[in-house]
Amino acid sequence: MVNFPKIPNSTTVTEFLLTRFSDVWELRVLHALLFLLMYLATLTGNLLIVTVTTFDWKLHTPMYFFLRNLSVLDMCYISVTVPKACAIFLLDSRVISMAGCAAQVFLVFLFAYTELLLLTIMALDRYVAICQPLHYTMIMKHRVCVQMTLASVLSGLAYSVLHTGSTFYLSFCQSNMVHQFFCDSPSLLKLSCSDTFSNEILILASAVLVGGGCFAFITMSYICIFSTVLKLPTRGERGKAFSTCVPHILVVTVFLSSGAAVYVKPASNSPTVQDMITSVFYSIIPPFLNPIIYSLRNKQIKEALRRIMTRNLDSGKKDSLKPFPF
């Protein structure tokens, strides 16, 4: 008689439950309203940047090419988490399917990784423009800019496949409560009944390698930029150079520091509420801040927007003067 091994009394997880910031209805409505307002402001601001930098030929430069791609990326990035978060805040159901959870993990890795690389490329663009202005057009050719952007997206796809595959290769049993308002890898590792040590090492190593490498490159670029800017003869030139660099540093600092706070430390030593608040700063705040920093404080974008509006108004007046065809 053959003795079959006993199957442990455990339930395989087929769906997950996301976590709200609060179960009080009034606070849930407030959180949903705040998220929705930030989401709409992000979409509006980034769509404005894409429109202006596309239709104004004076902004067809490498700097605004990368800014346009960053805006498209930000609209996609914030759309991964915020709509679902608003739904779980307002509705009774907090369920997300296994496929939906895997899609969120994949897209968050993809867009976060690609955004970091784009911010690094933008630092390179500023370095060449300020430190090597005579060689700028030769170095930052349109073909080179397109190649760097495509390389960022393709490497981001590989990076996302690696982390999503390693996360969902694990077994999930019994608990299905994700202590986060969206699915991310550190929160899912806590729910696995498999050994997650190799996953934690993979996340830590890749975060240090990619995040640390990009941060080191950006830091070195800005050290060179600031040393060059301080040598400029007039205060106006120095102020203009600083005004284009400081906002970029602010976005990179918020993005990297908040992401490191969640992904670098071990998954078992993470206060739930703290992680949820910190995750807002790397998943929602950067896409929200980018259009504010790069459009409201950018004179060229304001002038381009004014030109486009004037052109549309003039064409509208000409159309209104045409005789009505009977």
C-alpha atoms as a printed R data frame, in Angstrom:
    type eleno elety resid chain resno       x      y       z
1   ATOM     1    CA   MET     A     1   0.000  0.000   0.000
2   ATOM     2    CA   VAL     A     2   1.368  3.373  -1.031
3   ATOM     3    CA   ASN     A     3   1.416  6.115   1.637
4   ATOM     4    CA   PHE     A     4   0.765  9.501   0.049
5   ATOM     5    CA   PRO     A     5   2.136 12.561   1.818
6   ATOM     6    CA   LYS     A     6  -0.409 14.554   3.779
7   ATOM     7    CA   ILE     A     7  -1.429 17.882   2.312
8   ATOM     8    CA   PRO     A     8  -1.159 20.673   4.894
9   ATOM     9    CA   ASN     A     9  -4.405 22.352   5.886
10  ATOM    10    CA   SER     A    10  -3.810 25.692   4.169
11  ATOM    11    CA   THR     A    11  -5.728 27.790   1.692
12  ATOM    12    CA   THR     A    12  -4.112 28.959  -1.518
13  ATOM    13    CA   VAL     A    13  -4.657 32.679  -2.038
14  ATOM    14    CA   THR     A    14  -6.418 33.610  -5.290
15  ATOM    15    CA   GLU     A    15  -7.127 37.266  -4.472
16  ATOM    16    CA   PHE     A    16  -5.863 39.935  -2.084
17  ATOM    17    CA   LEU     A    17  -7.405 42.586   0.144
18  ATOM    18    CA   LEU     A    18  -5.912 46.072   0.048
19  ATOM    19    CA   THR     A    19  -5.758 48.309   3.114
20  ATOM    20    CA   ARG     A    20  -7.342 51.717   3.682
21  ATOM    21    CA   PHE     A    21  -5.766 54.497   5.719
22  ATOM    22    CA   SER     A    22  -8.869 54.481   7.926
23  ATOM    23    CA   ASP     A    23 -12.180 52.629   8.234
24  ATOM    24    CA   VAL     A    24 -14.069 55.764   9.338
25  ATOM    25    CA   TRP     A    25 -16.389 56.746   6.490
26  ATOM    26    CA   GLU     A    26 -15.739 60.495   6.723
27  ATOM    27    CA   LEU     A    27 -11.972 59.959   6.610
28  ATOM    28    CA   ARG     A    28 -12.344 57.520   3.719
29  ATOM    29    CA   VAL     A    29 -14.216 60.180   1.726
30  ATOM    30    CA   LEU     A    30 -11.558 62.759   2.619
31  ATOM    31    CA   HIS     A    31  -8.727 60.451   1.530
32  ATOM    32    CA   ALA     A    32 -10.514 59.607  -1.730
33  ATOM    33    CA   LEU     A    33 -11.127 63.318  -2.401
34  ATOM    34    CA   LEU     A    34  -7.474 64.209  -1.779
35  ATOM    35    CA   PHE     A    35  -6.243 61.380  -3.999
36  ATOM    36    CA   LEU     A    36  -8.729 62.291  -6.729
37  ATOM    37    CA   LEU     A    37  -7.774 65.983  -6.696
38  ATOM    38    CA   MET     A    38  -4.073 65.120  -6.885
39  ATOM    39    CA   TYR     A    39  -4.803 62.659  -9.682
40  ATOM    40    CA   LEU     A    40  -6.772 65.182 -11.751
41  ATOM    41    CA   ALA     A    41  -4.170 67.900 -11.134
42  ATOM    42    CA   THR     A    42  -1.410 65.510 -12.208
43  ATOM    43    CA   LEU     A    43  -3.204 64.505 -15.395
44  ATOM    44    CA   THR     A    44  -4.045 68.116 -16.257
45  ATOM    45    CA   GLY     A    45  -0.549 69.455 -15.595
46  ATOM    46    CA   ASN     A    46   1.285 66.701 -17.404
47  ATOM    47    CA   LEU     A    47  -1.124 66.765 -20.348
48  ATOM    48    CA   LEU     A    48  -0.511 70.508 -20.579
49  ATOM    49    CA   ILE     A    49   3.257 69.934 -20.754
50  ATOM    50    CA   VAL     A    50   2.849 67.239 -23.428
51  ATOM    51    CA   THR     A    51   0.588 69.495 -25.512
52  ATOM    52    CA   VAL     A    52   2.775 72.589 -25.268
53  ATOM    53    CA   THR     A    53   6.080 70.813 -25.917
54  ATOM    54    CA   THR     A    54   4.565 68.950 -28.877
55  ATOM    55    CA   PHE     A    55   2.903 71.835 -30.728
56  ATOM    56    CA   ASP     A    56   5.432 74.620 -30.094
57  ATOM    57    CA   TRP     A    57   8.446 74.131 -32.380
58  ATOM    58    CA   LYS     A    58  10.652 76.330 -30.172
59  ATOM    59    CA   LEU     A    59  10.440 73.654 -27.476
60  ATOM    60    CA   HIS     A    60  11.638 70.848 -29.756
61  ATOM    61    CA   THR     A    61  14.918 70.564 -27.841
62  ATOM    62    CA   PRO     A    62  16.430 67.630 -25.916
63  ATOM    63    CA   MET     A    63  15.458 69.124 -22.544
64  ATOM    64    CA   TYR     A    64  11.768 69.338 -23.469
65  ATOM    65    CA   PHE     A    65  11.882 66.026 -25.315
66  ATOM    66    CA   PHE     A    66  12.798 64.316 -22.036
67  ATOM    67    CA   LEU     A    67  10.291 66.453 -20.129
68  ATOM    68    CA   ARG     A    68   7.519 65.382 -22.522
69  ATOM    69    CA   ASN     A    69   8.413 61.715 -22.043
70  ATOM    70    CA   LEU     A    70   8.553 62.209 -18.273
71  ATOM    71    CA   SER     A    71   5.054 63.743 -18.346
72  ATOM    72    CA   VAL     A    72   3.624 60.806 -20.329
73  ATOM    73    CA   LEU     A    73   5.311 58.421 -17.914
74  ATOM    74    CA   ASP     A    74   3.928 60.290 -14.885
75  ATOM    75    CA   MET     A    75   0.358 60.076 -16.196
76  ATOM    76    CA   CYS     A    76   0.752 56.321 -16.606
77  ATOM    77    CA   TYR     A    77   2.544 55.901 -13.270
78  ATOM    78    CA   ILE     A    78  -0.087 57.616 -11.119
79  ATOM    79    CA   SER     A    79  -2.903 55.849 -12.997
80  ATOM    80    CA   VAL     A    80  -1.630 52.471 -11.756
81  ATOM    81    CA   THR     A    81  -2.386 53.139  -8.082
82  ATOM    82    CA   VAL     A    82  -4.737 56.093  -7.518
83  ATOM    83    CA   PRO     A    83  -7.973 54.959  -9.294
84  ATOM    84    CA   LYS     A    84  -7.947 51.615  -7.476
85  ATOM    85    CA   ALA     A    85  -7.091 53.353  -4.179
86  ATOM    86    CA   CYS     A    86 -10.072 55.727  -4.573
87  ATOM    87    CA   ALA     A    87 -12.300 52.712  -5.262
88  ATOM    88    CA   ILE     A    88 -11.274 50.880  -2.080
89  ATOM    89    CA   PHE     A    89 -11.644 54.097  -0.056
90  ATOM    90    CA   LEU     A    90 -15.240 54.661  -1.213
91  ATOM    91    CA   LEU     A    91 -16.557 51.137  -1.837
92  ATOM    92    CA   ASP     A    92 -17.062 48.286   0.605
93  ATOM    93    CA   SER     A    93 -14.976 45.883  -1.475
94  ATOM    94    CA   ARG     A    94 -11.192 45.988  -1.046
95  ATOM    95    CA   VAL     A    95 -10.564 42.938  -3.265
96  ATOM    96    CA   ILE     A    96  -7.960 42.867  -6.017
97  ATOM    97    CA   SER     A    97  -7.444 39.755  -8.099
98  ATOM    98    CA   MET     A    98  -4.141 37.925  -8.333
99  ATOM    99    CA   ALA     A    99  -3.765 39.088 -11.950
100 ATOM   100    CA   GLY     A   100  -4.622 42.674 -10.999
101 ATOM   101    CA   CYS     A   101  -2.123 42.589  -8.161
102 ATOM   102    CA   ALA     A   102   0.600 41.210 -10.448
103 ATOM   103    CA   ALA     A   103  -0.199 43.936 -12.986
104 ATOM   104    CA   GLN     A   104   0.190 46.635 -10.323
105 ATOM   105    CA   VAL     A   105   3.527 45.226  -9.156
106 ATOM   106    CA   PHE     A   106   4.802 44.995 -12.737
107 ATOM   107    CA   LEU     A   107   3.696 48.508 -13.724
108 ATOM   108    CA   VAL     A   108   4.928 50.162 -10.520
109 ATOM   109    CA   PHE     A   109   8.383 48.629 -11.043
110 ATOM   110    CA   LEU     A   110   8.339 49.567 -14.737
111 ATOM   111    CA   PHE     A   111   7.304 53.202 -14.339
112 ATOM   112    CA   ALA     A   112   9.352 53.862 -11.189
113 ATOM   113    CA   TYR     A   113  12.499 52.406 -12.766
114 ATOM   114    CA   THR     A   114  11.983 54.252 -16.060
115 ATOM   115    CA   GLU     A   115  11.240 57.523 -14.254
116 ATOM   116    CA   LEU     A   116  14.462 57.229 -12.272
117 ATOM   117    CA   LEU     A   117  16.463 56.654 -15.446
118 ATOM   118    CA   LEU     A   118  14.759 59.580 -17.185
119 ATOM   119    CA   LEU     A   119  15.558 61.871 -14.250
120 ATOM   120    CA   THR     A   120  19.166 60.692 -14.491
121 ATOM   121    CA   ILE     A   121  19.256 61.386 -18.240
122 ATOM   122    CA   MET     A   122  17.801 64.842 -17.589
123 ATOM   123    CA   ALA     A   123  20.671 65.500 -15.171
124 ATOM   124    CA   LEU     A   124  23.072 64.464 -17.953
125 ATOM   125    CA   ASP     A   125  21.302 66.851 -20.325
126 ATOM   126    CA   ARG     A   126  21.706 69.752 -17.861
127 ATOM   127    CA   TYR     A   127  25.373 68.830 -17.326
128 ATOM   128    CA   VAL     A   128  26.148 68.931 -21.057
129 ATOM   129    CA   ALA     A   129  24.124 72.137 -21.567
130 ATOM   130    CA   ILE     A   130  25.866 74.034 -18.750
131 ATOM   131    CA   CYS     A   131  29.333 72.491 -18.586
132 ATOM   132    CA   GLN     A   132  29.877 71.752 -22.296
133 ATOM   133    CA   PRO     A   133  27.587 74.200 -24.147
134 ATOM   134    CA   LEU     A   134  29.684 74.243 -27.342
135 ATOM   135    CA   HIS     A   135  29.306 70.468 -27.763
136 ATOM   136    CA   TYR     A   136  25.639 70.300 -26.681
137 ATOM   137    CA   THR     A   137  24.052 69.938 -30.129
138 ATOM   138    CA   MET     A   138  26.636 67.372 -31.172
139 ATOM   139    CA   ILE     A   139  26.288 65.224 -28.027
140 ATOM   140    CA   MET     A   140  22.530 65.475 -27.427
141 ATOM   141    CA   LYS     A   141  21.347 64.645 -30.935
142 ATOM   142    CA   HIS     A   142  17.702 63.697 -31.414
143 ATOM   143    CA   ARG     A   143  18.678 60.150 -32.384
144 ATOM   144    CA   VAL     A   144  20.744 59.792 -29.209
145 ATOM   145    CA   CYS     A   145  17.866 61.127 -27.081
146 ATOM   146    CA   VAL     A   146  15.451 58.619 -28.613
147 ATOM   147    CA   GLN     A   147  17.909 55.770 -28.107
148 ATOM   148    CA   MET     A   148  18.442 56.650 -24.430
149 ATOM   149    CA   THR     A   149  14.679 56.831 -23.860
150 ATOM   150    CA   LEU     A   150  14.058 53.478 -25.570
151 ATOM   151    CA   ALA     A   151  16.910 51.902 -23.603
152 ATOM   152    CA   SER     A   152  15.320 53.147 -20.370
153 ATOM   153    CA   VAL     A   153  11.920 51.647 -21.252
154 ATOM   154    CA   LEU     A   154  13.312 48.305 -22.486
155 ATOM   155    CA   SER     A   155  15.577 47.853 -19.469
156 ATOM   156    CA   GLY     A   156  12.598 48.807 -17.300
157 ATOM   157    CA   LEU     A   157  10.579 46.007 -18.873
158 ATOM   158    CA   ALA     A   158  13.334 43.495 -18.077
159 ATOM   159    CA   TYR     A   159  13.641 44.857 -14.530
160 ATOM   160    CA   SER     A   160   9.874 44.579 -13.982
161 ATOM   161    CA   VAL     A   161   9.662 41.036 -15.353
162 ATOM   162    CA   LEU     A   162  12.484 39.960 -13.033
163 ATOM   163    CA   HIS     A   163  10.910 41.352  -9.861
164 ATOM   164    CA   THR     A   164   7.308 40.465 -10.698
165 ATOM   165    CA   GLY     A   165   8.274 36.933 -11.639
166 ATOM   166    CA   SER     A   166  10.348 36.414  -8.483
167 ATOM   167    CA   THR     A   167   7.517 37.781  -6.310
168 ATOM   168    CA   PHE     A   168   4.683 35.696  -7.768
169 ATOM   169    CA   TYR     A   169   6.831 32.585  -7.981
170 ATOM   170    CA   LEU     A   170   6.354 32.439  -4.207
171 ATOM   171    CA   SER     A   171   3.461 30.609  -2.546
172 ATOM   172    CA   PHE     A   172   0.785 32.663  -0.806
173 ATOM   173    CA   CYS     A   173  -1.393 30.898   1.720
174 ATOM   174    CA   GLN     A   174  -3.756 31.745   4.597
175 ATOM   175    CA   SER     A   175  -3.423 35.539   4.917
176 ATOM   176    CA   ASN     A   176  -4.344 37.668   1.901
177 ATOM   177    CA   MET     A   177  -4.346 41.091   3.593
178 ATOM   178    CA   VAL     A   178  -1.905 43.419   1.798
179 ATOM   179    CA   HIS     A   179  -0.924 46.154   4.235
180 ATOM   180    CA   GLN     A   180  -0.797 48.793   1.530
181 ATOM   181    CA   PHE     A   181  -3.304 50.712  -0.649
182 ATOM   182    CA   PHE     A   182  -1.776 49.076  -3.734
183 ATOM   183    CA   CYS     A   183   0.164 45.892  -4.420
184 ATOM   184    CA   ASP     A   184   3.911 46.246  -4.010
185 ATOM   185    CA   SER     A   185   6.579 43.625  -3.604
186 ATOM   186    CA   PRO     A   186   7.670 44.335   0.019
187 ATOM   187    CA   SER     A   187   4.069 44.043   1.275
188 ATOM   188    CA   LEU     A   188   3.502 40.800  -0.631
189 ATOM   189    CA   LEU     A   189   6.677 39.210   0.748
190 ATOM   190    CA   LYS     A   190   5.161 39.418   4.235
191 ATOM   191    CA   LEU     A   191   2.218 37.264   3.090
192 ATOM   192    CA   SER     A   192   4.257 34.467   1.542
193 ATOM   193    CA   CYS     A   193   4.614 31.103   3.227
194 ATOM   194    CA   SER     A   194   7.791 30.485   1.186
195 ATOM   195    CA   ASP     A   195  11.328 31.467   2.047
196 ATOM   196    CA   THR     A   196  11.645 35.126   0.956
197 ATOM   197    CA   PHE     A   197  15.307 35.663   1.827
198 ATOM   198    CA   SER     A   198  16.479 35.536  -1.794
199 ATOM   199    CA   ASN     A   199  13.696 37.951  -2.796
200 ATOM   200    CA   GLU     A   200  14.723 40.432  -0.127
201 ATOM   201    CA   ILE     A   201  18.358 40.197  -1.255
202 ATOM   202    CA   LEU     A   202  17.281 40.733  -4.878
203 ATOM   203    CA   ILE     A   203  15.221 43.837  -3.983
204 ATOM   204    CA   LEU     A   204  17.994 45.237  -1.790
205 ATOM   205    CA   ALA     A   205  20.756 44.584  -4.325
206 ATOM   206    CA   SER     A   206  18.804 46.000  -7.278
207 ATOM   207    CA   ALA     A   207  17.681 49.057  -5.269
208 ATOM   208    CA   VAL     A   208  21.234 49.806  -4.183
209 ATOM   209    CA   LEU     A   209  22.656 49.145  -7.652
210 ATOM   210    CA   VAL     A   210  20.055 51.075  -9.675
211 ATOM   211    CA   GLY     A   211  19.007 53.714  -7.158
212 ATOM   212    CA   GLY     A   212  22.494 54.191  -5.743
213 ATOM   213    CA   GLY     A   213  24.079 54.293  -9.184
214 ATOM   214    CA   CYS     A   214  21.601 56.884 -10.487
215 ATOM   215    CA   PHE     A   215  21.926 58.966  -7.318
216 ATOM   216    CA   ALA     A   216  25.731 58.920  -7.562
217 ATOM   217    CA   PHE     A   217  25.609 59.953 -11.224
218 ATOM   218    CA   ILE     A   218  23.114 62.759 -10.544
219 ATOM   219    CA   THR     A   219  25.164 63.982  -7.572
220 ATOM   220    CA   MET     A   220  28.396 64.060  -9.592
221 ATOM   221    CA   SER     A   221  26.607 65.862 -12.436
222 ATOM   222    CA   TYR     A   222  25.305 68.575 -10.156
223 ATOM   223    CA   ILE     A   223  28.650 69.012  -8.418
224 ATOM   224    CA   CYS     A   224  30.136 69.789 -11.825
225 ATOM   225    CA   ILE     A   225  27.142 71.963 -12.736
226 ATOM   226    CA   PHE     A   226  27.308 74.038  -9.565
227 ATOM   227    CA   SER     A   227  31.067 74.478  -9.836
228 ATOM   228    CA   THR     A   228  30.539 75.813 -13.365
229 ATOM   229    CA   VAL     A   229  27.558 77.989 -12.418
230 ATOM   230    CA   LEU     A   230  29.460 79.672  -9.594
231 ATOM   231    CA   LYS     A   231  32.043 80.828 -12.145
232 ATOM   232    CA   LEU     A   232  29.451 82.654 -14.265
233 ATOM   233    CA   PRO     A   233  30.070 86.416 -14.320
234 ATOM   234    CA   THR     A   234  26.570 87.775 -13.648
235 ATOM   235    CA   ARG     A   235  24.077 87.007 -10.910
236 ATOM   236    CA   GLY     A   236  21.279 86.683 -13.486
237 ATOM   237    CA   GLU     A   237  23.031 83.858 -15.313
238 ATOM   238    CA   ARG     A   238  23.734 82.068 -12.042
239 ATOM   239    CA   GLY     A   239  20.110 82.462 -10.948
240 ATOM   240    CA   LYS     A   240  18.798 81.107 -14.241
241 ATOM   241    CA   ALA     A   241  21.071 78.064 -14.049
242 ATOM   242    CA   PHE     A   242  20.147 77.359 -10.428
243 ATOM   243    CA   SER     A   243  16.410 77.721 -11.187
244 ATOM   244    CA   THR     A   244  16.589 74.889 -13.741
245 ATOM   245    CA   CYS     A   245  18.657 72.579 -11.517
246 ATOM   246    CA   VAL     A   246  17.246 72.956  -7.992
247 ATOM   247    CA   PRO     A   247  13.688 71.730  -8.862
248 ATOM   248    CA   HIS     A   248  15.194 68.648 -10.519
249 ATOM   249    CA   ILE     A   249  17.223 67.915  -7.377
250 ATOM   250    CA   LEU     A   250  14.072 68.311  -5.250
251 ATOM   251    CA   VAL     A   251  12.096 65.751  -7.296
252 ATOM   252    CA   VAL     A   252  14.970 63.256  -7.338
253 ATOM   253    CA   THR     A   253  15.521 63.585  -3.572
254 ATOM   254    CA   VAL     A   254  11.840 63.010  -2.698
255 ATOM   255    CA   PHE     A   255  11.570 60.107  -5.144
256 ATOM   256    CA   LEU     A   256  14.729 58.267  -4.086
257 ATOM   257    CA   SER     A   257  14.487 58.842  -0.319
258 ATOM   258    CA   SER     A   258  10.854 57.664  -0.082
259 ATOM   259    CA   GLY     A   259  11.486 54.674  -2.345
260 ATOM   260    CA   ALA     A   260  14.565 53.675  -0.347
261 ATOM   261    CA   ALA     A   261  12.594 53.905   2.910
262 ATOM   262    CA   VAL     A   262  10.260 51.145   1.666
263 ATOM   263    CA   TYR     A   263  12.435 48.940  -0.563
264 ATOM   264    CA   VAL     A   264  15.859 49.002   1.079
265 ATOM   265    CA   LYS     A   265  14.987 47.966   4.629
266 ATOM   266    CA   PRO     A   266  13.895 44.375   5.441
267 ATOM   267    CA   ALA     A   267  10.227 43.585   4.876
268 ATOM   268    CA   SER     A   268   9.717 42.311   8.430
269 ATOM   269    CA   ASN     A   269  10.707 45.632  10.024
270 ATOM   270    CA   SER     A   270   8.127 47.892   8.395
271 ATOM   271    CA   PRO     A   271   5.396 49.726  10.315
272 ATOM   272    CA   THR     A   272   2.263 49.479   8.194
273 ATOM   273    CA   VAL     A   273   0.994 53.072   8.512
274 ATOM   274    CA   GLN     A   274   4.474 54.497   8.006
275 ATOM   275    CA   ASP     A   275   4.968 52.449   4.830
276 ATOM   276    CA   MET     A   276   1.591 53.522   3.469
277 ATOM   277    CA   ILE     A   277   2.387 57.188   4.015
278 ATOM   278    CA   THR     A   278   5.923 56.823   2.676
279 ATOM   279    CA   SER     A   279   4.674 55.043  -0.454
280 ATOM   280    CA   VAL     A   280   2.596 58.127  -1.297
281 ATOM   281    CA   PHE     A   281   5.849 60.080  -1.632
282 ATOM   282    CA   TYR     A   282   7.288 57.806  -4.331
283 ATOM   283    CA   SER     A   283   4.093 56.735  -6.143
284 ATOM   284    CA   ILE     A   284   1.961 59.919  -6.151
285 ATOM   285    CA   ILE     A   285   3.980 62.991  -5.127
286 ATOM   286    CA   PRO     A   286   6.639 62.940  -7.935
287 ATOM   287    CA   PRO     A   287   4.069 62.773 -10.781
288 ATOM   288    CA   PHE     A   288   2.102 65.500  -8.973
289 ATOM   289    CA   LEU     A   289   5.134 67.764  -8.437
290 ATOM   290    CA   ASN     A   290   6.714 67.456 -11.879
291 ATOM   291    CA   PRO     A   291   4.219 69.630 -13.813
292 ATOM   292    CA   ILE     A   292   4.192 72.219 -11.006
293 ATOM   293    CA   ILE     A   293   7.973 72.460 -10.966
294 ATOM   294    CA   TYR     A   294   8.599 72.274 -14.704
295 ATOM   295    CA   SER     A   295   5.656 74.321 -16.035
296 ATOM   296    CA   LEU     A   296   4.523 76.901 -13.492
297 ATOM   297    CA   ARG     A   297   8.121 77.970 -12.852
298 ATOM   298    CA   ASN     A   298   9.289 77.705 -16.464
299 ATOM   299    CA   LYS     A   299   9.188 80.916 -18.481
300 ATOM   300    CA   GLN     A   300   9.586 79.170 -21.850
301 ATOM   301    CA   ILE     A   301   6.581 76.894 -21.261
302 ATOM   302    CA   LYS     A   302   4.473 79.866 -20.164
303 ATOM   303    CA   GLU     A   303   5.424 81.782 -23.304
304 ATOM   304    CA   ALA     A   304   4.752 78.730 -25.482
305 ATOM   305    CA   LEU     A   305   1.329 78.269 -23.883
306 ATOM   306    CA   ARG     A   306   0.558 81.937 -24.521
307 ATOM   307    CA   ARG     A   307   1.573 81.575 -28.176
308 ATOM   308    CA   ILE     A   308  -0.588 78.480 -28.667
309 ATOM   309    CA   MET     A   309  -3.611 80.131 -27.033
310 ATOM   310    CA   THR     A   310  -3.143 83.281 -29.124
311 ATOM   311    CA   ARG     A   311  -2.808 81.210 -32.297
312 ATOM   312    CA   ASN     A   312  -5.998 79.274 -31.522
313 ATOM   313    CA   LEU     A   313  -7.915 82.444 -30.684
314 ATOM   314    CA   ASP     A   314  -6.780 84.091 -33.917
315 ATOM   315    CA   SER     A   315  -7.783 81.059 -35.994
316 ATOM   316    CA   GLY     A   316 -11.139 80.994 -34.192
317 ATOM   317    CA   LYS     A   317 -11.749 84.648 -35.066
318 ATOM   318    CA   LYS     A   318 -10.885 84.017 -38.724
319 ATOM   319    CA   ASP     A   319 -13.282 81.068 -38.852
320 ATOM   320    CA   SER     A   320 -16.053 83.164 -37.331
321 ATOM   321    CA   LEU     A   321 -15.609 85.812 -40.063
322 ATOM   322    CA   LYS     A   322 -16.130 83.292 -42.851
323 ATOM   323    CA   PRO     A   323 -19.605 83.341 -44.484
324 ATOM   324    CA   PHE     A   324 -21.897 80.550 -43.359
325 ATOM   325    CA   PRO     A   325 -22.274 77.908 -46.135
326 ATOM   326    CA   PHE     A   326 -25.951 77.401 -46.975
